[in-house]
Amino acid sequence: MSTKQEDRVLVVVQLTGGNDFINTVVPYTSDHYYDARKKIVINPDEVLPINDQLGINRHAAPFKELYDAGKMAIIQGIGYPDSNRSHFRGMDIWHTCEPDRVGLEGWLGLAVRELDPGSENVLTGVNIGRGLPRAMAVSGVPVTSIGDLEGYGVMTDIERELLQDRAIETFKNIYSRAIGSGPVSEYIGKTGIDVLNGADMLADVAARYESPIEYADNPIAKSLRDVARIHLAGLGTRIFYTSHVGYDTHANEMTAHPKLLDELSGAVSDFLADLEHHNAGDDVTLLLFTEFGRRMRDNGSGTDHGSGGGAFLFGNSVDGGLYAEYPSLDPARWEHGEDLQHTIDFRGVYGTVLEQWMNLEAAPIVKGNFEQVYPFKN
């Protein structure tokens, strides 16, 4: 089961909007849960139990199968002190590990720099999506970004150049507001068109890929299929990043969240099966994270931004099970009236995958030393 550390790959999936962890890994025997949640609630018969206290939402049935197979680790109670509930600032904190100031360097961009200090391979870090996430952006560190691997391969040179220009403009528009136009221009100037030109090296990857796995027709399934395609092409990518959007479920959560969980769990299951079919599963770990949890009490149609969320790790090398502690559901221990207390700092989770999986020193990347969990097989 062991793989060479220089071959190990980390895939990070951002659940954009704040996944409702309580309705994903459900405390289905807790009176506190059912007292607090009147409408946005998962009943016991809608839960796939993993023990006598917690169960996985039935709409994420593939997760239950992966958990039973020992390939899914659930990290409970993730957060940080005085959690910020703004989507933009909250995600920015998770991307830069800088809760107390606006950070300029993404944690995964710093990891790419450590993995490839000479910037010899513009495909060491690859983002599947438009623009470039802050997590991947570090001045002088080229990262390839591609929105649609299959479509890109059939574009003309002019169409590709226009796409690259639009992606750079998107990056400027988003991040100039947060860190100023100067740092953004400096970043683009130092990385140059390398921010995107690695996409040209991926133009024929889709055509060379073959697999019996039939991914569903939804964005996260397509993104993870592209991750599989690039990884199986053997181009030296060590870190992949992509996102699944729609988790800001203030309203209509009971309609939106089940669909999201169905898409996500199916895509992750198919991705792992794809790797397994190609005998490429042992060197890949997948991390799912979200920028915050949701509050204990529902608001009648959905749930509001809160703390004490959760993350998930998947892969053959993962020692499946529960890690850290589920936040206390006792109202006497809630923060700010309705928030769950976090039980592990998100920077400790990052440190876990950086040090234990990628063999990188975590402290300079996550800006300190934080408690880790131990979810990997020896």
JOZIMO-V364152 format. One record per backbone hydrogen bond with DSSP energy under -0.5 kcal/mol. CO is the residue of the C=O (numbers start at 1). NH is the residue of the N-H. E is the energy in kcal/mol with one decimal. If there is no record, write none. Layout:
co=CO nh=NH e=E
co=CO nh=NH e=E
//
This chain:
co=4 nh=7 e=-1.9
co=4 nh=8 e=-0.6
co=5 nh=8 e=-0.8
co=9 nh=285 e=-2.2
co=10 nh=12 e=-0.5
co=10 nh=240 e=-2.6
co=11 nh=287 e=-3.2
co=12 nh=14 e=-0.5
co=12 nh=242 e=-2.0
co=13 nh=15 e=-0.5
co=13 nh=289 e=-2.2
co=14 nh=16 e=-1.0
co=14 nh=244 e=-3.1
co=15 nh=18 e=-1.1
co=15 nh=291 e=-0.5
co=16 nh=246 e=-0.7
co=16 nh=247 e=-2.5
co=19 nh=21 e=-1.5
co=20 nh=23 e=-0.6
co=21 nh=24 e=-1.3
co=21 nh=25 e=-2.9
co=24 nh=26 e=-0.7
co=24 nh=57 e=-2.4
co=26 nh=28 e=-1.9
co=26 nh=55 e=-1.7
co=27 nh=30 e=-2.1
co=29 nh=31 e=-0.6
co=30 nh=34 e=-1.6
co=31 nh=35 e=-2.2
co=32 nh=36 e=-2.0
co=33 nh=37 e=-2.4
co=36 nh=38 e=-0.7
co=36 nh=298 e=-1.0
co=39 nh=41 e=-1.7
co=41 nh=43 e=-0.6
co=43 nh=46 e=-2.5
co=44 nh=47 e=-1.4
co=46 nh=58 e=-2.4
co=47 nh=49 e=-0.8
co=48 nh=56 e=-2.6
co=53 nh=29 e=-0.9
co=54 nh=50 e=-2.7
co=54 nh=51 e=-1.7
co=55 nh=26 e=-2.9
co=56 nh=48 e=-2.7
co=57 nh=60 e=-2.6
co=58 nh=61 e=-1.0
co=60 nh=63 e=-1.5
co=60 nh=64 e=-1.1
co=61 nh=65 e=-1.7
co=62 nh=66 e=-2.1
co=63 nh=67 e=-2.9
co=64 nh=68 e=-2.6
co=65 nh=69 e=-1.5
co=66 nh=71 e=-2.7
co=66 nh=72 e=-0.5
co=67 nh=70 e=-1.6
co=70 nh=320 e=-1.8
co=71 nh=315 e=-1.7
co=72 nh=321 e=-1.8
co=73 nh=75 e=-0.6
co=73 nh=313 e=-2.5
co=74 nh=76 e=-0.7
co=74 nh=323 e=-2.8
co=75 nh=311 e=-2.2
co=77 nh=343 e=-3.0
co=77 nh=344 e=-1.9
co=78 nh=309 e=-1.7
co=79 nh=346 e=-2.3
co=80 nh=83 e=-0.6
co=86 nh=90 e=-3.3
co=87 nh=91 e=-2.5
co=88 nh=92 e=-2.1
co=89 nh=93 e=-2.3
co=90 nh=94 e=-1.9
co=91 nh=95 e=-2.1
co=92 nh=96 e=-1.9
co=93 nh=97 e=-2.5
co=93 nh=98 e=-0.5
co=95 nh=107 e=-2.8
co=101 nh=103 e=-0.8
co=106 nh=110 e=-2.2
co=107 nh=111 e=-1.5
co=108 nh=112 e=-2.5
co=109 nh=113 e=-2.1
co=110 nh=114 e=-1.8
co=111 nh=115 e=-2.2
co=112 nh=116 e=-2.4
co=114 nh=117 e=-0.5
co=116 nh=119 e=-2.3
co=121 nh=124 e=-1.8
co=122 nh=144 e=-0.6
co=124 nh=238 e=-2.5
co=124 nh=239 e=-2.2
co=125 nh=144 e=-2.2
co=126 nh=241 e=-1.9
co=127 nh=129 e=-0.8
co=127 nh=146 e=-2.5
co=133 nh=136 e=-1.7
co=133 nh=137 e=-0.5
co=134 nh=137 e=-1.2
co=135 nh=108 e=-1.3
co=135 nh=109 e=-2.3
co=136 nh=138 e=-0.6
co=137 nh=106 e=-2.4
co=138 nh=141 e=-2.4
co=140 nh=142 e=-0.7
co=144 nh=127 e=-3.1
co=146 nh=129 e=-1.6
co=148 nh=152 e=-2.7
co=149 nh=153 e=-1.3
co=151 nh=154 e=-1.1
co=152 nh=155 e=-1.3
co=156 nh=160 e=-2.3
co=157 nh=161 e=-2.2
co=158 nh=162 e=-2.3
co=159 nh=163 e=-2.1
co=160 nh=164 e=-2.5
co=161 nh=165 e=-2.3
co=162 nh=166 e=-2.3
co=163 nh=167 e=-2.2
co=164 nh=168 e=-2.3
co=165 nh=169 e=-2.2
co=166 nh=170 e=-2.4
co=167 nh=171 e=-2.1
co=168 nh=172 e=-2.4
co=169 nh=173 e=-2.6
co=170 nh=174 e=-2.2
co=171 nh=175 e=-2.2
co=172 nh=176 e=-2.2
co=173 nh=177 e=-0.6
co=175 nh=179 e=-2.8
co=176 nh=180 e=-1.6
co=180 nh=184 e=-1.4
co=181 nh=185 e=-2.8
co=182 nh=186 e=-2.6
co=183 nh=187 e=-2.4
co=184 nh=188 e=-2.5
co=185 nh=189 e=-2.7
co=186 nh=190 e=-2.3
co=187 nh=191 e=-2.0
co=188 nh=192 e=-2.5
co=191 nh=194 e=-1.2
co=192 nh=195 e=-1.6
co=193 nh=196 e=-2.0
co=193 nh=197 e=-2.8
co=194 nh=198 e=-0.6
co=195 nh=145 e=-0.5
co=196 nh=199 e=-2.3
co=197 nh=200 e=-1.5
co=198 nh=201 e=-1.1
co=199 nh=202 e=-1.4
co=200 nh=203 e=-1.1
co=202 nh=205 e=-1.6
co=202 nh=206 e=-0.6
co=204 nh=208 e=-1.2
co=205 nh=208 e=-0.6
co=205 nh=209 e=-0.7
co=206 nh=209 e=-0.8
co=213 nh=215 e=-0.9
co=216 nh=218 e=-1.3
co=218 nh=222 e=-2.3
co=219 nh=223 e=-2.3
co=220 nh=224 e=-2.3
co=221 nh=225 e=-2.0
co=222 nh=226 e=-2.0
co=223 nh=227 e=-2.0
co=224 nh=228 e=-2.3
co=225 nh=229 e=-2.6
co=226 nh=230 e=-2.4
co=227 nh=231 e=-2.7
co=228 nh=232 e=-2.9
co=229 nh=233 e=-1.0
co=230 nh=235 e=-0.8
co=231 nh=234 e=-1.6
co=238 nh=10 e=-2.7
co=239 nh=126 e=-2.6
co=240 nh=12 e=-2.4
co=241 nh=128 e=-3.3
co=242 nh=14 e=-2.5
co=244 nh=16 e=-1.7
co=247 nh=249 e=-2.1
co=248 nh=250 e=-1.7
co=249 nh=303 e=-1.9
co=252 nh=255 e=-1.1
co=252 nh=256 e=-2.6
co=253 nh=257 e=-2.5
co=253 nh=258 e=-0.5
co=255 nh=259 e=-0.8
co=256 nh=260 e=-2.1
co=257 nh=261 e=-2.7
co=258 nh=262 e=-2.3
co=259 nh=263 e=-2.5
co=260 nh=264 e=-2.9
co=261 nh=265 e=-2.6
co=262 nh=266 e=-1.8
co=263 nh=267 e=-2.3
co=264 nh=268 e=-2.5
co=265 nh=269 e=-2.2
co=266 nh=270 e=-2.4
co=267 nh=271 e=-2.5
co=268 nh=272 e=-2.4
co=269 nh=273 e=-2.2
co=270 nh=274 e=-2.5
co=271 nh=275 e=-2.3
co=272 nh=276 e=-2.4
co=273 nh=277 e=-2.4
co=274 nh=278 e=-1.5
co=275 nh=280 e=-3.2
co=276 nh=279 e=-1.7
co=281 nh=284 e=-1.0
co=281 nh=316 e=-0.8
co=283 nh=9 e=-2.7
co=285 nh=11 e=-2.8
co=286 nh=314 e=-2.1
co=287 nh=13 e=-3.1
co=288 nh=312 e=-1.8
co=289 nh=15 e=-3.2
co=293 nh=306 e=-2.3
co=301 nh=253 e=-1.9
co=302 nh=299 e=-2.6
co=304 nh=295 e=-2.4
co=306 nh=293 e=-0.7
co=307 nh=340 e=-0.5
co=309 nh=77 e=-0.8
co=309 nh=78 e=-1.7
co=311 nh=75 e=-2.7
co=312 nh=288 e=-2.8
co=313 nh=73 e=-2.9
co=314 nh=286 e=-2.3
co=315 nh=318 e=-1.1
co=317 nh=377 e=-2.6
co=318 nh=320 e=-1.1
co=321 nh=74 e=-3.0
co=323 nh=76 e=-2.7
co=330 nh=333 e=-2.5
co=331 nh=334 e=-1.3
co=335 nh=338 e=-0.9
co=335 nh=339 e=-2.8
co=338 nh=296 e=-2.7
co=339 nh=335 e=-3.2
co=344 nh=79 e=-1.8
co=345 nh=348 e=-1.5
co=345 nh=349 e=-1.1
co=346 nh=350 e=-2.2
co=347 nh=351 e=-2.2
co=348 nh=352 e=-1.7
co=349 nh=353 e=-1.8
co=350 nh=354 e=-2.6
co=351 nh=355 e=-2.6
co=351 nh=356 e=-0.5
co=352 nh=356 e=-2.0
co=352 nh=357 e=-0.5
co=353 nh=357 e=-0.9
co=353 nh=358 e=-2.1
co=354 nh=360 e=-2.6
co=362 nh=365 e=-1.3
co=362 nh=366 e=-2.7
co=363 nh=367 e=-1.2
co=363 nh=368 e=-1.8
co=368 nh=370 e=-0.5
co=375 nh=319 e=-3.4
//
